[in-house]
Amino acid sequence: MKLVFVYNADSGPVSGLFDIGHKLFSPETYQCGLCSLTHDTFSEKEAWKEFREKTDIEMEFLHRDEFEKKYEASYDYPVVLRSNGHLDILLSKKDIDAIEDVRELIEKITSLVT
């Protein structure tokens, strides 16, 4: 079993710069709740990095364009999926948007996969 985290952003340097600008100048309208939970403006949040590095849960992180190309599927992004021969939604966009901070995200993921 593996978790697939799909961000509501496309890959590439232009998209990355656009995302940084959006986070800096209009964070309240930023479209990716998962990005906001796991990353600061320029880097991964320390609590998330520590969790990701220490957990036994296999994880894959993709931008929506990378995900759609690899899995030939589409969802309402961001989304966290459980992959175990097929994809199931673990945390929907609505679920992610309701999470207050990275600690709550970690608690939810841990409770749902153990």
matplotlib code that plots the C-alpha trace (Angstrom):
import matplotlib.pyplot as plt

x = [0.0, 1.2, -0.2, -0.3, -0.3, -1.5, -1.0, -3.3, -0.5, 1.4, 5.1, 7.8, 9.7, 7.1, 4.4, 6.7, 7.4, 3.7, 2.9, 5.6, 4.2, 0.7, 1.7, 3.5, 1.0, -2.4, -2.1, -5.8, -6.7, -4.0, -5.7, -3.7, -4.6, -2.1, 0.7, -0.2, -0.2, 3.1, 5.2, 6.1, 6.6, 10.0, 10.5, 8.9, 7.7, 10.0, 7.3, 6.1, 9.6, 10.3, 7.1, 7.7, 11.3, 10.5, 7.3, 7.1, 4.2, 5.3, 4.4, 4.5, 4.2, 3.0, 1.7, -1.6, -0.1, 2.4, -0.3, -2.7, 0.0, 1.2, -2.2, -4.5, -7.0, -8.3, -9.7, -10.7, -7.3, -5.6, -6.2, -4.5, -5.1, -4.4, -2.9, -3.3, -3.8, -6.3, -6.8, -9.1, -9.6, -8.1, -8.5, -10.6, -10.1, -12.9, -11.2, -7.8, -9.3, -10.9, -7.5, -6.0, -2.3, 0.4, 0.1, -3.6, -2.7, -0.2, -2.7, -5.3, -3.0, -1.7, -5.2, -6.4, -3.6, -2.9]
y = [0.0, 3.5, 7.0, 9.2, 12.9, 15.1, 18.8, 21.3, 22.7, 21.8, 20.9, 23.0, 26.2, 28.6, 27.0, 27.0, 30.7, 31.5, 29.4, 31.3, 34.6, 33.6, 32.4, 35.7, 38.2, 36.5, 33.5, 33.5, 32.7, 30.0, 27.0, 24.2, 23.4, 20.5, 22.7, 25.2, 22.4, 20.8, 23.7, 27.3, 29.8, 28.4, 25.1, 22.0, 22.5, 20.9, 18.9, 17.4, 16.6, 14.8, 12.8, 12.0, 10.8, 8.8, 7.0, 3.5, 4.6, 4.6, 7.9, 9.4, 13.1, 14.4, 17.6, 17.2, 17.1, 14.4, 12.4, 12.5, 11.4, 8.6, 7.2, 8.4, 9.5, 12.9, 14.1, 17.3, 18.5, 18.4, 14.8, 12.1, 8.6, 5.1, 2.9, -0.8, -2.3, 0.5, 4.1, 5.1, 8.6, 8.8, 12.6, 14.5, 18.2, 19.0, 17.0, 18.6, 22.1, 21.5, 20.6, 23.5, 22.7, 20.2, 18.5, 17.7, 16.4, 14.1, 12.9, 12.2, 10.3, 8.2, 7.4, 6.4, 4.1, 2.3]
z = [0.0, -0.9, -0.5, -3.5, -2.7, -5.7, -5.5, -7.2, -9.2, -12.4, -12.5, -14.0, -13.2, -14.5, -12.4, -9.4, -9.7, -10.1, -7.0, -4.9, -6.1, -5.3, -1.8, -1.1, -2.5, -2.1, 0.2, 1.1, -2.5, -3.1, -4.7, -3.1, 0.5, 0.5, -0.6, 2.2, 4.8, 3.8, 2.5, 3.5, 0.7, -0.2, 1.4, 3.0, 6.6, 9.1, 10.9, 7.5, 6.4, 9.7, 9.4, 5.8, 6.5, 9.6, 8.7, 7.3, 5.0, 1.3, -0.3, -3.7, -4.4, -7.8, -9.4, -11.1, -14.6, -13.6, -11.8, -14.8, -17.2, -15.0, -13.7, -16.6, -14.0, -12.8, -9.4, -7.7, -6.5, -4.1, -3.1, -1.2, -2.6, -1.3, -4.0, -3.4, -6.8, -7.5, -6.3, -3.5, -2.1, 1.4, 1.8, -0.6, -1.5, 1.0, 3.7, 3.0, 3.0, 6.4, 8.0, 10.1, 10.1, 9.3, 12.7, 12.0, 8.6, 10.1, 12.7, 10.0, 7.8, 10.7, 11.9, 8.4, 7.5, 10.8]

ax = plt.figure().add_subplot(projection="3d")
ax.plot(x, y, z, "-o")
ax.set_aspect("equal")
plt.show()
